[in-house]
């Protein structure tokens, strides 16, 4: 074991924060849906994957038209991916979940697993199962540390990820707190039946949460797509599982919880990879999920759930 | 303008948006460059048709709903296949079960080697389906990591054989016991959680087991797996103490000292299909034992408690049932059947690797239980047969297999969440 190197540690912390903030973006989708209708949207990881594919389509499409100005490419890819993903999110809710509402809790979950398998194979069938790669659009960064020792790099791409995540999260928090629709969301999460009685169109609110969750997953898809530059149809499964872990870790149903959970999970993974073994980072992530559920089933910021009879 | 027009136009747009970036366009690698190409004309035609169908369906939805409702009311009520009387139903089910057993017994002698081999695979899935049926169907606990116990069974035979030279018959109970132990250890802390959390934790557990098997290269061989696992032998009856035959092997020559090839022992000509037939018979015996044990368990207090807990947890607790103990028993017993199935799987394949124990395998077993009808044994058997034979028959559609599979799961949940053959329980109702 090498001596402790603060620059190496700082690099891992940065990498962890980067991955963690994208986990947080995906986790929002789980946490909002769970908060409102109490179901785990198992297909959410696939929606993130479709967002990443859409971003790749948009980026290569714009390259074909000779658009090279980075902000245009980034915003274009972001808008396109959000449009496609949120449409898929809406359609999935409409087709596979709405007809099942109000029954046994396991039934929508099984339907969601089916939907997840369907979407994954839908993409695989038409786009092939091999990796597709785009060139790095944004390279370079700031470097710290002595020239002869380990140098910490904060890349421009990482800065873009942090800024985009903070802006999206801020916008969402503001929207939920201030807007009419946001107030309706909170009311439905509080008590669906009562909200319905008071004249809130709960179906609309539920559709809306699926759309918002999917759009944020697409943002994560664009960011990680540009960060890694590689995708394939199978990335959604494990990413979804991680994001769900993040949501549970922070306290499912709570927005700040999802952010906190994502960041804790990202940092834990980065540290495991750096100081222990990369192969076991998923084991540590799931181990963390089991431990959290055992000792604090409501998560870090969650409220205890009261069993209603 | 019909009132449904705006919504119909909207759904048509949604269909277009969902399909065109994935189906209509294709990311193609050209050298190091990624280019965007248009999809096949067939794909575009399909998109057009899908958009049109959705548009028309939504536009004329009230009329379509009215027409089908009218049709339904005019049709005579569907005659029920099963008679109403409960006792008679039970008798018919029993007859079907015996007929199935009879067919299964005659089957290997009346069909080709390939068919018998496929039937053995069906039987493995029947066993896995029946085991998971205890957990999901009877106790109502959604276990998405069932394949982990299957892997434990398979690896325990492979490893015990490699390191300690244990035979299949010695490893079988150990494999089942080990899988049950894993189920117990996992279940003990986790079963206090609510249903959907349990699903995710078991899913995570399944992944952990797979990752461990993949990376613990010094013991499990990592992604290369373990090969050369011996097939089961037939324990010989000791007639001559001088000979001291340990077991009968089904190969042309015995591989292990003390064993004698089957055909030499009985003095008949060598036939390669004996091996396949013998494996089939072991699988059949294991399945029969599973069916019998589960049937008995369902009628025992613990079986009744599983179902009661599934129906209403709060009522059960108020009646003084220990919910952790009941759930734990279902989880452990279910896991042990996966362990047996895993042991047999390792023996049949002769080679195992973590590739065989991915999440998709868990999903297939779950689909068998769901399709068959949660809790219903006959349904699970039927579904296992369908799920294993259909992909073999429709080989040219192998590409679409998983796609259809996902779709079937969704459609089943919407259309018939109780499965093909729903479980029926004897019940009494007071006459008004």
Interface residues (C-beta under 8 A of the other chain):
Chain A: X39 X40 X50 X53 X54 X56 X57 X60 X61 X64 X80 X83 X84 X87 X88 X90 X91 X95 X96 X99 X100 X103 X104 X105 X106 X107 X108 X109 X110 X111 X113 X114 X115 X116 X117 X118 X119 X120 X121 X122 X123 X124 X125 X126 X127 X132 X133 X134 X237 X241 X244 X245 X248 X277 X279 X280 X282 X283 X286 X287 X289 X290 X293 X294 X297 X307 X309
Chain B: X14 X15 X17 X18 X21 X22 X23 X25 X26 X27 X29 X34 X35 X36 X39 X43 X136 X140 X142 X144 X189 X190 X192 X193 X195 X196 X197 X199 X200 X201 X203 X204 X205 X207 X208 X211 X212 X214 X215 X314 X359 X360 X363 X366 X367 X370 X399 X400 X402 X403 X405 X406 X407 X408 X409 X410 X412 X413 X414 X417
